């Protein structure tokens, strides 16, 4: 890079980091953790810090060996630095989301041009699925960033010579190792499949001699193997459970897993999750496919990105079990393809594809506005928990953006239209972030907050047939879980019971993973017990006893005690809770 270009790069890099830092950290910790994922994975990190065991992940004292360790280490570091708070627990997902955008900018600039890099980074940052994942404390965004960084650094490496090639390739191997330490085999499988297919189609298999493969394998092994060896020593059945049960079996759907959907499931997810940039989705794919068809050797980078999107999309579409966040690794590639298409047509505003995209944006905005305004009046959808003002604000933003887009049809460049889409998406995402607290209806935090005021160390806290996975996190202690652990149907249902049931073999859990008979023996004993009971299990609960005292209620969660208690010390308890010290019959 020339001195002037290097100056621009540093300026762009710092500016993107600063803007996205404010954008992504805004209201990061103002709402409770969503369950089960945020509660579960954050509790693993809390237990690591509390126990000092950073090798075996645990949930509520039970070995949780479904996923590798790196994400938990990051969460544990955040807890050590900032304590247990929603802001701290979502910090690293947000930071890695920003890093993903910076890598997209840097590699987009290197592979194409400055404008492509800038557009791609801003497109990626404002796609709803990517933004949402960066504000959600689970593993999907992190592994997507590591996989996409691996793929981008690889293509930059093979397009370079000398020290630049070595730098990019070493960075690719490190990121691949981090991906494997975050989610497992896909961190290696995707780069190998995509890079292998690309080299084969271009007849460049000779590149295998130039990608520092031996050094890369050694570096990969040094990063990955120590934890896998240590966790296998601590838990002798780990390797079979992790690789066979959780990796291969889940992909082949050879066992029963949740979220069974059709092959086409990810098509609407990508279209909605990439909005508003989906208005250029078809034009972008057609343009790049046409160019690669005419000359794939001269369009090697575009071919690589198309293979990236296609292989990952097909791979995750094959299993019957599908999770929305799994498709995230294709978003950086889509952002780069879209950014490059817009950059190539930056001053061709009368092109059919650009006009079609603008009209499509207006039509989609009108449809979304209508749907948002009509939602509160749909008797089949219960939105009583969400203030109507949020829907009105989002509808207003979208409608205003559509009107602005109409006025910008005759501009000389795409900048006004791009800014309109960028502001529309950013503003809507900010409103959703601000209102996220209303979307979280399953958290037990309001009841836990009140319980902490009266809870004593010797008291027992129980979740009755439904595990609220943020309870041990907010209480900062292990709780007792009631379930039918001996039921023959446990292996057939993909839920929290099976997750913990699989892991019961790794330690003795009979003291806190108990059946209903043991629970009632303790309930009628001399020890004070608090039980979180879901509305669905209230009838079952009340059939077994007349000795219960209602401590509080939040949404469909009821907190009971087996002993009468003094009123909460708080003079103004949460409006979502109630207190009743009279026995029920």
N, C-alpha and C positions, 0 to 999 in steps of 0.2 A: 504493500500500500504506500502511496505517496504520503508526504507529510500532511498535505491538505486533507486527503481522504482519511488518514489516521485521526486527524483532529475532528472531522465530522463523525467518525465512528465513536470516539470517546464521548462527544457531546450527545449523540443519539442514545448511546448506552445509558449514560447517567440520567438523561431526560426520561427515557422509558422506565427506568428503575424507580425514579422519583414519583412519576405519575401513577404507575401501577402500585407503588408502595402505599400511597394515599388511598387509591381506589380499592385495593384488595384488603387492606387492614381496617377499613371503615366498618364500624359495628361488628367486628369479628367476634367479640365475646359478649354481646349484649343479650343473647338468648340461650336457654339451657341446651345441653347436648341432646341430639336426637338419638332415640333408641330404635333398634338394638346396636347399630354399628358404632356410633360415636361413644356410647357408654361402654361397650365391650372393649374396644381397642384402647380407650383411654385408661380403663381399669387395669389392663395388662401393664401399661407403663407405670401406673401408680404402685402396683404391687412390686414391680421391679425395684423402684426406688425404696419402698418400705422394707423389702426383704434383703436387698443387696444382691439378689440373684439375677444377673443379667444374661443368663444363658437359656433358662427354661421359661418361656412366657406362661403366665397363669391368669385365669379369670376366676375371681372369687375363690382363690386358693387351689383351683383345679388346673392342671397342665393344659395349656391351649396351644396345640402344635399344628394347627391348620395352616398357619402362615409363617414365613421366616421372620427374622429378628430386626432388620434395619429400621423399619418404621417405629417399632416400639422403643428402640434406642433414641431415636429423634424425639419422640414424645417424652421419654424419661429425661432427656436433656432439658426440654422445655420446662418440665416440672421442677427440676433442680434449680433452674435459673429464675423462674417466675412463680413457682408455686402451682397449686391445683386451681386452675380457673379455665373457663371456656376460652378466653383469649389465648392463654398459653397453649392449650391443647389443640387449637386450630392454627397456631402460628406457623408450624412447619409445612402443613399443606398449602397455606397461603404463600409462604416464601418459595416453595417449590413451584407453585403456579407462576409466580413472577419469573423465576429462573427459566422455566419452560418458554416463556415469551421472549426472554432475552436471548436464549439459545436460538430460537426461531428467527429473531431479527438478525443475529450475528451470522448464522449459516445462510439465511436467505440473502443477505447482502453479499456474502462471499460467493455463493453459487449463481446469483442473478445480478442484482444491483441494489443500490441503497433504497430506492423507493419500494421495491418488492419487499425488502427486509422490514421496513417501517410498516407498510400496509399489513403484512402478514402477522407481525407481532400484535398490532392493534386489533386485527380481526380475531385472532386467537383469544386475546384477553377479554373480548366482549361477547364471545359465544356463551349462551346460557349454561350449557352442560359443563364446559370447562370452568367457567367462573364459579358455578355451584359446587363443583367437585373441589375446587381450591378453598372453599369455605366449609368443607365437610371433613371431619376427622376420621377418615378411613384410608385404605391403601390404594384406591383406584387411581387417584390423580398422581400420586408419587411414582407408581410403577409406570404410568403413561409417560411422565416426564423423563424418567431414566431410559425407557425404551426408545422414545423419540430422539433423545439426545444421542443415544448410541447410533441410531440410524443416520442422523444428520452429520455427526462427526465422521462416520464411516464414509459417506459419499463425499464430504469435503476432503477427506484424506486421500481417497483414490483419485480425486480430481486435482491433486496437488503434487508437488515434488519437494524433495529435500527435507529440511527441518519441519516445514509446515505439514508434510504428510505424516511424519512421525508424531508430531504433536496431536494432530486430529485422531490418528489411529489409537494412540495410547489413551486419549480421552474416551474414545469409543469403548475400548476394552474395560476401562474403569466403570463407565456408566452401565455397561452390560452386567458387570459383577454386582453393582448396586441394585440393578433390577432383579437379579436372581435372589439377592438377599432381602428383597422387599416382597416378592410374590412367587418366586419359584422359577420353573422351567421356561415360562414364556419370555423371561428376560434374555434368554439365550436363543430360544427357538425362533422368535420373530426376526431378529437381526440375521440369523443364519438362513432362514427361508427366503427373506426378501433380498438380501445381498446375493445369495446363491442363484436365485431366479434371474436377477438382473445381470449378473456376470454370464450366465448361460445364454440368455437371449441376445446379449451383445457379442457373444463369442470372446469374452475376456477372462476366461478361466485362468489365464496366465497371471492375473492379478493376485492369485493366491500366494505367489512367490514374493509379492511386494507389499503385503499388508502386515508384515512383522508377526506372523501367526504364532511362532514359537514363543516369542517374548509376550505376546498377548495372552496365550494360554497360561503361561507361568504367572503373569500378573493377575489374571482372572482367578487362578487357583489360590494364590496367596491371600486374596481378599475374601473369597467365598468359603474355602474349605475349613478354616479353623472353627467357625461357629458350627457348621454341620457335624464336624467330628466331636466337638465338645457336647453338643446337645444329644448326639447319639449315645455317648458314654453315660450321660445323665439319665437318658430315657431309651433303653435298648431297643424298643419297638418303634422308635421314631421314624427311621428311614422308610420302612414299609408303609407305615400309616401316612406319612407326608407325601411320598411320591406315588404310591399305588392308589391309596384310598382318596386322597385329596386332589391329586394332579391328574393322573391318567383316568381313573374311574369317573371323575366328575366330567372330564372332557368327553369321554365316550358315552356318558349318561348310562353307565352300566348299573348304577344304583339310583335310589329315589332321591331327587333333589328338587328344591322349590323352584318357582318361577319358570315353569315349563311353558314355552311359547312356540309359535310357528317360526319357520326359517326366515321370514321377511321382517321379523320383529325389529331389527336394528334400522331398517329403512326410515320409518317415521321418527325414530329416536334421533337419527342423524339430522334429518330435515328440520325437526323442531329444535334440537340442541345447537344447531349451527345458525339459527335465525339471528339477525336479519340477513346474514350473508348468503343464505340459501337462495336468495333471489338471483345470484350469479352462479348457482351450483351447476345447473345443466350446461350453461354456456361454457363454463370453465372446463368441465370434463370433455365436452365435445371438442373444444379448441385444442386442448392438450393431446387428446387421443388422435385427432386428425394430424397434428404435427408429428407425433411419434410414429404414426403409420407411414408418413411420407419419408421420414428419415430418422430412425431411432438412434443411429450412431451420433448424429448431431444434436439430438434431443435426449441425451442419456439421462440427464438429471430429471427431466419431466417424466420419463419412463420409470425411473426409480421411484418417484413419488406416487405415480399411478399404481405400480406394483405394491407399494406400501399400503395404500388405501384398500386395494382389492384383496390382498392376501389376508390382512387383519380382519377385514369385514367378513370374508367367507369363513375364516377360521372360527370366529366367535358365533357365526350363524349356524354352524353344524350341530353343536350340542343342543339338546332339548332345553336344558337349564340355561337361562340367560339373565344377566344382571346388567342394568342400564350402564353403569360406570365402566364396564369392561371394554366398551367401544372407544373410550377416550384416546387410545394411542393413535387413531387415524386423524385426530383433529389438527395437530401441527402440520401434517402433510396437506390436508385440505386447505388450511390457512395459507400455506405457501403457494399452492396451485392457484387459489383464488387471488391472492395478492399479486402474483405474477401476471395473471390474466388482466387484472385491473391496471397494473402498471403498463402493460403492453398497449392498452387501449385508453390510456390516460387522457389523450387529447382527441379521441375519436368518439365524441359523445353522441353522434348520430348513428353509430353502429347499431345494427338490429339487436344484437345481444344486450347492449347497454340499455337501449330503449325498452326492450322486453323486461329486463330486470327492474327498471324504474316503475313500469306499469304494474309488474307483479308485486312490488313492494307496496304500492298504493292499494291494490286489491286485497292483499293479505292484511294490511293495516286496517282497512275498513272492516274486513271479516272479523279480525281479532277484537276490534273496538266493539262491534255488535255483540260478539259472544261475551265479552267481559261485562257489558252493561246488562245483558240478559241473564247472566248466571244467578244473581240473587233471586230471580223470579222463577227459577226452575225447581219444582217441588221434589224432583228426584235427586237433587244435589244439596247437601247440607253444608252451608257456609256460615252458619250462625257464629262460629268461632272467629271469623275474619271480618273486621270492620269494613263496611261497604266503601269507605273513603279510599282504601288502598286500590280497589278495583277501578274506582273513578279516576284516580290519579294516573294509573297505568294506561287506562283507556285514553285519557286526555293527552298523555305523552305520545302515544302511538298515532292518534288522530292528527295532532299537530305536526308530527314528523311526516305523515303522508301528505298533508297540505304543502309542507315545505318542499317535499320531493317534486310535487307537481310544478311548483314555481321555479324549480332548478333544472327543468328539462333542457333548456336552451343554453346552458352555461358552456364555456369553452373547454373546461376540464372537468374531471370527475371529482375534484376536491370538494365542492359543495355537497354533492350527493353522498360522498364518503363520510363527511363530517356529520351530515344529517343521520345516516344510519348508525354511526358511532355514538352520537349523543343519545339517540333513541334507545339503543341497547343499553348503554351505560346508565342512563336515568332509570330505566325500568328495573335493571338489576339492583340499583341502589335502593329503590322503593321495596323490592322484594326482600333485600337484606334487612331493611329497617322493620319490615313486618314479619320476619321469620319467627319471632317469638309467638305469633298467633298460629303459626302452622304446626308448631310442636305440641301435639295434644297427648302424647304418650309418656312424657317425662314424669318422673316421680319427684322431681326436685322441690316443688312447693311443699309437699308433705314431708320430705326429708328435712327441709329447712326448719320446719316447726318441730319435728321429732328431735332434732339435735338439741333443742332447748331443754328437753326433759330426759334425754337418754343417758343412762348410766353405763359404765363399762361392763357390769355384770348382766345387763339386760340382753335378751336375745331378739334379733330382728329376723323376720321370716318373710319370704315371698311365697305365697300359697298358689301353687300350680301355674303361676305366670311369673317369669323372671323379668323384673324391671332392671335392665342391665346398667342403669346409672345409679342404682341404689348403693351398692358397695363403694362406688367412686365418691359420691357426695358424702356418704357417712364415714369414708376412709376406714372401713373395717369389713371383714368378711361377714357375710350373712348366711342364713340357713335357707335352703331351697327345698320345697316340697314337690314331689312328683312321683309317679308310678315307675320307679326305676327298673322294676322287674318285668314290666309289660313286654310281651313278645313283639309288640308293634313298634317299639322304640327305634329299631334300625330302619324302619320303613318310612319314617317321617323326618324330613329335613327341618329341624327346629333346634331350639336351645337345649332341649332335653337330650337329643342325640349327640349334639356337640360335646356336652359334658359327659354323657354316657360313654362315648368313645374314650375319653380321657381318664375315666375312673380307674382304668387298668394301670395308670402310671403312679398312683398313690392311694392311700387309704382315705376315703372321703365319707365314711359312714357317720361321722359326727355332724356334718353339715349338709350332706345330700341325703335327705331322709324321706321315708314314705309317710303316708297319711296317718297310719297308726302311731308311729313314733311322734309325729307332730302333736296329736291330741293328748298323748301322755305328758308331753312337756307343757302343753297349754293348760292342762288341769293340775300341773305341779305347783310348787311354791315359788318358782322363778317368774319374774315379770317378762312377758313376751309381747312383742309388737308384730302384727301381721299385715302385710299389704295384700289386699284381695281385690281382684278384678270383678266388675259387675257380673261377668259371665259365670263366676264361681261363688257368688253370694249365696245362692240357694243351697248349694252343696255344703258351704261353710256353716250355714245356720242350721242345717239338718243335724249336725253333730254336737251342737252345744247351745246352751242358753246363757252361757257365761262369756259375754263379750261386751266391750265398751268402745263405742265409736270415738275415735280420736280426731279424725278429719276425713275429708273427701275432696278429690280433685278430678274433674272429668269422670272417667269410669273407674278410678282407683279409690278404694276405701281403706283407711288405716284403722285397725282395731287393736285393742289391748285386752289382755286377760285380767287386768286389774284396774280399778278406778284410779284416776290420776288427777293431780291438781291442774287447774287451768294453765294454758300456756303463759309463760311470763310476758310475752308480748302484749301490750295493751290494745293493739290493733292487729289481730291475726289476719293473714291473707284472706281476701274475700272468697278465694277458691276453697277455703277450708272451713270446717265447722267443728265444734267441740261439744261432746255430749257425754257426761259422766254417769249417766244412768244406765243400768244393765238393760239389755234388750231381751225380749222373749217372743 
